[in-house]
Amino acid sequence: MKLVLASNNAGKLAELQQLLAGLSVTLVPQSALGVGEAEEPFRTFVENALAKARHASAATGLPAIADDAGLCVDAFGGLPGVDTAFYATQFGYAKGDANNVRALLEQLDGVANRRAALVSTLVALRSHDDPEPLIAIGRVVGEIAPAPVGDNGFGFDPVMYLPAFGKTFAQLPPEVKNANSHRGRAAQAMLALMRERWL
């Protein structure tokens, strides 16, 4: 089965290709099919993921999967949430992972509560008007490290410290990260749903 990934994020594509390798699914990024980014006007991960999956499926006529993910910081009342990708732009920096990390560390300077969660919501559709979308959510709670550590991963991985491992996500080997990350947990749940409902 060919499945369109409703994202142009190379990091997400690489992770999801590995995570969905257990299925007979070929994951094709929407950009390879000439599909542009969808609007993401909503305030929840699930609504934005659904909008992205519907957009990709409608444009290609293929089943689609979308991921909307972000960082939810306790001290900020759960923000940046759906605005995670553009977090740095609120503080005058250009959009980008390194600037997001820089802005986050600046905003948390002197804040005692550094608890945060990385959340991934995956939505898969058989068609753009599928009345029963598959929805899988993965969540990992950790703490924001005082400085970036590690070279693996992307996004906030260098500052997402996991007490259970004593390391940040960026310090973990990819296979360990994928087995324990928010996207990894969401993908494992999605695999189970696809096997149960679609295959």
C-alpha positions as CSV (number, residue, x, y, z in Angstrom):
1,M,0.0,0.0,0.0
2,K,1.2,3.5,-0.9
3,L,0.7,6.0,1.9
4,V,1.3,9.8,1.4
5,L,3.1,11.5,4.3
6,A,1.4,14.9,4.7
7,S,4.7,16.6,5.6
8,N,7.8,17.9,4.0
9,N,9.9,17.5,7.2
10,A,12.8,15.2,6.3
11,G,13.3,14.2,10.0
12,K,9.7,13.1,10.3
13,L,9.9,11.1,7.0
14,A,13.1,9.3,8.1
15,E,11.6,8.4,11.5
16,L,8.2,7.3,10.2
17,Q,9.8,5.2,7.5
18,Q,11.7,3.3,10.1
19,L,8.8,3.1,12.5
20,L,6.3,1.8,9.9
21,A,8.8,-0.6,8.3
22,G,6.9,-3.5,9.9
23,L,4.0,-2.9,7.5
24,S,3.9,-3.5,3.7
25,V,3.6,0.3,3.3
26,T,5.5,2.6,1.0
27,L,5.7,6.1,2.5
28,V,5.8,8.9,0.0
29,P,6.3,12.5,1.0
30,Q,3.7,14.8,-0.3
31,S,6.3,17.0,-1.9
32,A,7.3,14.1,-4.2
33,L,3.7,14.2,-5.5
34,G,3.6,18.0,-6.0
35,V,1.5,18.6,-2.9
36,G,2.1,21.8,-0.9
37,E,1.7,22.3,2.8
38,A,-1.8,22.4,4.3
39,E,-3.2,25.2,6.4
40,E,-2.9,24.4,10.1
41,P,-5.4,26.9,11.7
42,F,-6.4,24.8,14.7
43,R,-5.2,24.9,18.3
44,T,-5.0,21.1,18.9
45,F,-2.6,18.5,17.5
46,V,-5.4,16.2,16.4
47,E,-7.3,18.8,14.4
48,N,-4.2,20.0,12.6
49,A,-3.0,16.4,11.8
50,L,-6.5,15.6,10.5
51,A,-6.4,18.8,8.3
52,K,-3.0,17.8,6.9
53,A,-4.0,14.2,6.2
54,R,-7.2,15.3,4.4
55,H,-5.3,17.8,2.3
56,A,-2.7,15.3,1.2
57,S,-5.3,12.6,0.5
58,A,-7.6,15.0,-1.5
59,A,-4.7,16.2,-3.6
60,T,-3.4,12.7,-4.4
61,G,-6.4,10.4,-4.2
62,L,-4.2,8.1,-2.0
63,P,-4.5,7.1,1.7
64,A,-2.5,9.6,3.8
65,I,-0.9,9.9,7.2
66,A,0.0,13.1,9.0
67,D,1.8,13.9,12.2
68,D,1.3,17.0,14.3
69,A,3.7,17.2,17.1
70,G,5.1,19.6,19.6
71,L,6.5,20.5,22.9
72,C,4.2,21.3,25.8
73,V,6.0,23.0,28.7
74,D,4.4,22.9,32.1
75,A,5.7,26.4,33.1
76,F,4.1,27.9,30.0
77,G,0.7,26.3,30.5
78,G,1.3,23.7,27.8
79,L,2.7,26.1,25.2
80,P,4.2,26.2,22.6
81,G,2.1,23.2,21.7
82,V,0.8,23.5,18.1
83,D,3.1,26.6,17.6
84,T,6.3,24.6,18.3
85,A,7.7,24.8,14.8
86,F,7.4,28.6,14.9
87,Y,8.4,29.1,18.5
88,A,11.5,31.1,17.9
89,T,9.7,33.6,15.6
90,Q,7.8,34.9,18.6
91,F,11.1,36.2,20.0
92,G,12.5,37.8,16.9
93,Y,14.5,34.8,15.7
94,A,14.2,33.1,12.3
95,K,12.3,29.8,12.1
96,G,14.5,26.7,12.8
97,D,15.4,24.0,15.3
98,A,18.5,25.7,16.7
99,N,16.7,29.0,17.2
100,N,13.7,27.2,18.8
101,V,16.1,25.6,21.3
102,R,17.8,29.0,21.9
103,A,14.5,30.8,22.5
104,L,13.2,28.0,24.8
105,L,16.3,28.1,27.0
106,E,16.2,31.9,27.2
107,Q,12.5,31.8,28.3
108,L,13.2,29.1,30.9
109,D,16.2,31.0,32.4
110,G,15.6,31.2,36.1
111,V,12.4,29.0,36.0
112,A,12.5,26.1,38.5
113,N,9.8,23.9,36.9
114,R,11.4,22.5,33.7
115,R,9.0,19.7,33.2
116,A,7.8,19.3,29.6
117,A,6.2,16.7,27.3
118,L,6.8,16.0,23.7
119,V,3.5,15.0,22.0
120,S,2.9,13.3,18.6
121,T,-0.5,12.8,17.1
122,L,-0.7,10.6,14.0
123,V,-3.8,10.6,11.9
124,A,-4.3,8.2,9.0
125,L,-7.1,8.2,6.4
126,R,-8.1,5.8,3.6
127,S,-9.5,8.8,1.6
128,H,-10.0,12.5,2.2
129,D,-13.6,11.9,3.4
130,D,-12.9,8.8,5.5
131,P,-15.5,8.9,8.3
132,E,-13.3,6.8,10.6
133,P,-9.8,8.2,10.7
134,L,-7.2,6.3,12.7
135,I,-5.8,8.4,15.5
136,A,-2.8,7.5,17.6
137,I,-1.1,9.7,20.3
138,G,2.3,9.3,21.8
139,R,3.5,11.4,24.8
140,V,6.9,11.4,26.6
141,V,7.5,13.5,29.7
142,G,10.9,14.8,30.6
143,E,12.7,17.9,31.7
144,I,14.3,20.7,29.6
145,A,18.1,20.5,30.0
146,P,20.0,23.7,30.8
147,A,21.9,23.4,27.5
148,P,21.8,21.3,24.3
149,V,23.5,17.9,24.6
150,G,23.9,15.2,21.9
151,D,24.0,15.2,18.1
152,N,21.2,12.8,17.1
153,G,17.7,13.6,16.2
154,F,16.1,17.0,15.5
155,G,13.8,19.6,17.0
156,F,14.0,19.8,20.8
157,D,15.8,16.4,21.1
158,P,19.1,18.0,22.3
159,V,17.3,19.6,25.3
160,M,14.7,17.0,26.1
161,Y,16.2,15.2,29.1
162,L,14.8,11.9,30.0
163,P,15.4,10.9,33.7
164,A,14.8,7.2,33.0
165,F,17.8,7.2,30.6
166,G,19.9,10.0,32.2
167,K,20.3,11.4,28.7
168,T,18.6,13.7,26.2
169,F,16.9,12.3,23.1
170,A,19.8,13.6,21.1
171,Q,22.2,11.4,23.1
172,L,20.3,8.2,22.4
173,P,21.0,5.9,19.4
174,P,18.2,6.2,16.8
175,E,16.8,2.8,17.5
176,V,16.5,3.5,21.2
177,K,15.0,6.9,20.6
178,N,12.5,5.6,18.1
179,A,11.4,2.9,20.5
180,N,10.8,5.4,23.3
181,S,10.0,8.8,21.7
182,H,6.6,10.4,21.4
183,R,6.5,9.7,17.6
184,G,7.7,6.1,18.3
185,R,4.9,5.5,20.7
186,A,2.3,7.1,18.4
187,A,3.7,5.0,15.5
188,Q,3.5,1.8,17.5
189,A,-0.2,2.5,18.3
190,M,-0.8,3.4,14.7
191,L,0.7,0.2,13.5
192,A,-1.6,-1.7,15.7
193,L,-4.6,0.3,14.4
194,M,-3.7,-0.2,10.8
195,R,-3.2,-4.0,11.2
196,E,-6.6,-4.2,13.0
197,R,-8.6,-2.0,10.7
198,W,-7.0,-1.7,7.3
199,L,-4.9,-4.8,6.6
